[in-house]
Amino acid sequence: MKVKLIEPLVVPKEVIDKLSEEIINMGHEFIYYDTKTTDIEEMKKRVSDADILMIANNPLPNEVIETAPNLKMISIAFTGFDHVGKLAKEKNITVCNAAGYANNAVAELVIGLTLDLMRNINKCNSVIRKGGTIAGLIGGEIKGKTVGIVGTGRIGTMTANLFKCMGATLLGYDVVENEEAKKLGMKYVEIDELMKNSDIVSLHLPLDETTKGFISRERLELMKETSVLINCARGGVVDNKALAEILNEEKIAGAGIDVFDMEPPIPSDYPLLNAKNTILTPHVAFASHESMKIRAEITFDNVVNYLKGTPINIVKL
């Protein structure tokens, strides 16, 4: 079979060479593209003769998939898979993801964004460089605060554990309660109760038809004026236009946002770019040196196991 990695995985080439050895030793062809492209025609060229594709978070639309008649399997070096066209399902293509590779990286960035908002770290940096003082920069502590975790899968539960270690009380919302989260002392409540009673709301939902716009203006308006929202999950789970309005109306104290309605670069007229009291990062929660190596290993393992007839990490589009 012809196996193609059609975008970089942000690891040294020697790591790719090492990981691809088993595929090659099994008698399959491996081709690696070390540049990322969003050009549809170029993507079509890259995938046209592939039996197996390896991608990261670059969108793989239906019009690209339909030009790959031999395509049997897609290994995604990412947790989310909503960027893969639904045609893959219609063509019975096996799709596998790399869930779990960035649990720790995402959880740590949630804490970092929360600390930045609550302790005014960015503001302090700016003020001290301009000859300023502590005036107006006294912040708050996580200890004693109530943290609402929306989505209590592996990343949500790891994030909850970090907040617990810092002395927070935990509320949780999910369609299925997580026993590990309960052992941390998390109390499960309905989403509106969580929004009302949390000082910090951290989102960890996947994006699908049931979660798109889940954090609506109505739910944002339930939050305390002193509370903050953190989104290191998927941009589409929040009504981001409404969030920008809520921030500018000072109905909540701030937001730390790593994900948007599109991948960066973000258009200059995007509402959150001009919202008050926001810390924005360019979709980096998943990206640490450690997590990049782990995801490459999982992505190649998915392919190897598929070739052996024992596929793992299969997802349903």
Order of alpha helices (4+ residues) and beta strands (2+ residues): beta-alpha-beta-alpha-beta-alpha-beta-alpha-beta-alpha-alpha-beta-alpha-beta-alpha-beta-alpha-beta-alpha-beta-alpha-beta-beta-alpha
